[in-house]
Amino acid sequence: MANSAQARKRARQAVKQRTHNISLRSTLRTAIKKVQKAILAGDKTVAQNEFKQSMSVIDNIADKKIIHKNKAARHKSRLSAAIKAL
């Protein structure tokens, strides 16, 4: 347990930040799943529209360092390749 007032405050802030990051990570996963669902349905135009929307979400979360920029690039690349394969 934290002993100083500063350490206690940092512990409180860490909990708050962690819950916020979890929320953002969940948003990322939802965006990716929407694109994957459209790809599985075989609807290329819907998949492309969902991909455009999810790209900004992915980039936003990578900019905030919730996920690594290379992981974001990997997700975008794989989704794009799957859409092209339709």
C-alpha positions in Angstrom: 0.0 0.0 0.0 1.1 3.5 -0.7 2.6 5.4 2.2 2.9 9.0 1.1 0.0 11.2 0.0 1.6 11.5 -3.5 1.8 7.8 -3.9 -1.9 7.4 -2.8 -2.9 10.0 -5.3 -0.9 8.3 -8.1 -2.6 5.0 -7.2 -6.0 6.6 -7.5 -5.1 8.2 -10.8 -3.8 4.9 -12.1 -7.1 3.1 -11.4 -9.0 5.8 -13.1 -6.7 5.8 -16.2 -6.7 2.0 -16.3 -10.6 1.9 -16.5 -10.5 4.5 -19.2 -7.9 2.6 -21.2 -10.0 -0.6 -20.9 -13.0 1.3 -22.3 -11.0 2.5 -25.3 -9.6 -1.0 -25.9 -13.1 -2.3 -25.9 -14.1 0.3 -28.5 -11.2 -0.8 -30.6 -12.2 -4.5 -30.5 -15.8 -3.6 -31.3 -14.7 -1.6 -34.4 -12.5 -4.5 -35.6 -15.3 -7.0 -35.1 -17.8 -4.9 -37.1 -15.5 -5.0 -40.1 -14.9 -8.7 -39.7 -18.6 -9.3 -39.5 -19.2 -7.4 -42.7 -16.3 -9.4 -44.4 -17.9 -12.7 -43.3 -21.2 -11.5 -44.7 -19.5 -11.0 -48.0 -20.8 -7.5 -48.5 -17.8 -5.5 -49.9 -19.4 -2.0 -49.8 -20.5 -2.4 -46.2 -17.1 -3.8 -45.3 -15.4 -0.8 -46.9 -17.6 1.7 -45.1 -17.0 0.0 -41.8 -13.3 -0.2 -42.5 -13.1 3.6 -43.1 -14.8 4.3 -39.8 -12.7 1.8 -37.9 -9.5 3.1 -39.3 -9.9 6.4 -37.5 -10.7 4.5 -34.2 -7.6 2.3 -34.6 -5.4 5.3 -35.3 -6.8 7.3 -32.4 -6.2 4.5 -29.9 -2.7 3.9 -31.3 -2.0 7.7 -31.0 -3.0 7.5 -27.3 -0.5 4.6 -26.9 -3.2 2.2 -25.7 -1.9 -0.2 -28.4 1.4 -0.1 -30.2 1.4 1.6 -33.6 2.7 -1.5 -35.3 -0.2 -3.5 -33.9 -2.6 -0.9 -35.2 -0.9 -1.1 -38.6 -1.1 -4.9 -38.6 -4.9 -4.8 -37.9 -5.5 -2.3 -40.6 -3.4 -4.2 -43.1 -5.1 -7.5 -42.4 -8.6 -6.0 -42.6 -7.7 -4.2 -45.8 -6.3 -7.4 -47.4 -9.5 -9.3 -46.4 -11.7 -6.7 -48.0 -9.6 -6.8 -51.2 -10.0 -10.6 -51.3 -13.8 -10.3 -51.4 
